[in-house]
Amino acid sequence: MPRESVKMVLRRKTLYIVVLLSCCFGVYAQEQQKKTMVYLERSETLNFDEKRIADAQILVGDVVFRHEDALMYCDSAYFYEKSNSLDAFGHVRFVQGDTLQGFGDLLYYNGNTKLARMRRNVRLVHGRPDENPTILTTDSLNYDRNRGIAYYYTGGTVSDSLNTLTSVKGTYTPNTKKAVFSKEVQLVNPNFVLTSDTLLYNTATKVTDIISPTTIVYDKETDIYTSRGWYNTETEHSMLLDQSLIVHSDGQTLTGDTIYYDKHIGYGQIIGHMEMHDSTQHATLYGQYGEMWEEDNRGFATDSALMVDWSDSLHWAYIHADTLFTEALHYTDSAMNDTSYRRVRAYYGVRVYRDDMQMVCDSLVYLSMDSTIHLYQMPVCWSGRQQISSDSICVYLKNNIVDHAECMVDALCVMEDSLGQFNQMSGKEMITYMENGEVKLVDMSGNAQTVYYPLEEDGSIVGMNTTESSFIRVYVENQQVQRMRFTKNTTGILYPMDQIPSGADRLMTFFWAITHRPTDKNDVFRKTDLSKMKTER
């Protein structure tokens, strides 16, 4: 290596060592600068007793110490000037600035570490007396002045203008007004009690950060179960995460991935896996987004919205739509009793599955007051091998079982028999009567027309019969047309099976939309193109 290069390397190394030593000395100087002396301001008496307490000044009467911006008062003390520490006894008062004071029976203070250890009947007061200060009470408190943190580990209480919090362990930071509580945490508010294992709390904002399983109980009203989120104890606004649960005394529960909840006005907004459960009305509302109002038990759901009615254990109803609403309405009955009933409204792409009937339409209204389901805009219903449709349909339930359905305007009933033929009836109005999930009787009125296939006793087809009448009654057994009754002014033609004219086997309004039929509770989420149903012939 050239001589000049060697010199340059040596110079660089020397410079590096100088800089390194400078940094070390700088750090050492800073550390030394941090260690300021504790000063004795006053004392009525000062004594020494090397045999009993070596290297200690024994101070008695109106003792005052100063360390930086902190003052310490007591009745008596041992002052260890060499170690820059003291032990204070009786009516101890620790004052830092004009907003922080500590009280207790004992104080052990180290000026080098700036650690104040207060014992027995400890009370830490943060804030001016006229500003509702925060008060921490415990039997054993450590205050680290370097970090500005007070902490206890044998049980303590923090109270402010609104809440009182107790726990086995806790820390409080005066500068940020933040507290951390752990083990047997309880927050008592005038309106509720919160219990948890670990809780973060801000005495300025009155907001709790929830990071462990937590219960919030409103007396005889509402219980909240959550493990993550935040709760504003002053406004009663909250954000609850991780499938938190809200339980109301009226039997309504609410859960979801994220719940923005305003207890004060009784409103909740739910995002992700919403489940609103009403044990009084025996219904559950699901969705990926929804809203809830405690008044009138109102709920709204969209994005995979689903209403499950489980008022009858044998006949659950599954209602899906783009948007679902549910609410409790009130009325006064004939005996002047105040009572309530549930109304469910479903909009756009409605699909319903019950074991005794399946339905599709554009919009739906269910009223528990008279147990009716109203279907609007191209409604179609199926039961067994029967299909009914019209401009609007009203389904009546009796003891939670489909009893009959009223079809208004352009009514159509199609029954597929065991041989694959379609018995058809159409008219202005129609009523179908059900029993055990099967059609038993059909009344068709107003320009009633039929296409049906009468059977011989051995089950063979006689032919195809077409009729026109003002009224037709059809009797059905085992999903087969047994007989029909007509008015006097009825016309009809019976065609042998090999002589049926082309197109005569279908009424003008005939369609068979079996591919759109919900087949089970999960199939309600399948999309229905209502505009294509009537083209399926």
Protein Blocks (a to p, Z undefined) as FASTA:
>chain_A
ZZklmmmmmmmmmmmmmmmmmmmmmmmmmmmmmmccdddfbdfbdcddfklmghiacdee
jiacdehjbccddfbdcddfknopacdeehiacdehjlbccddfbdcddfklopacdeeh
iacdedjfklopaddddfbdcddfknopacdfebpadddfkbccddfbdcddfklopacd
eehiacddfkbccddfbdcddfklopacdfbdcddddehibacddfbdcddfklopacde
ehiacddfkopacddfbdcddfknopacdeejiacddfklopadddfbdcddfehpiacd
eehiacddfkbfklccddddfbdcddddddddfkopacdddddddeehiacddfkbccdd
fbdcddfklopacdeehiacdehjbccddfbdcdddeehiafbdcdeehiacddddfkop
acddddfbdcdddeehiafbdcdeehiacddddddfkopafbdcddddfbdcdddeehia
fbdcddfkbcdddddfklccehklpcfkbccfklmpcfbfklmmpccdfklmmmmZZ
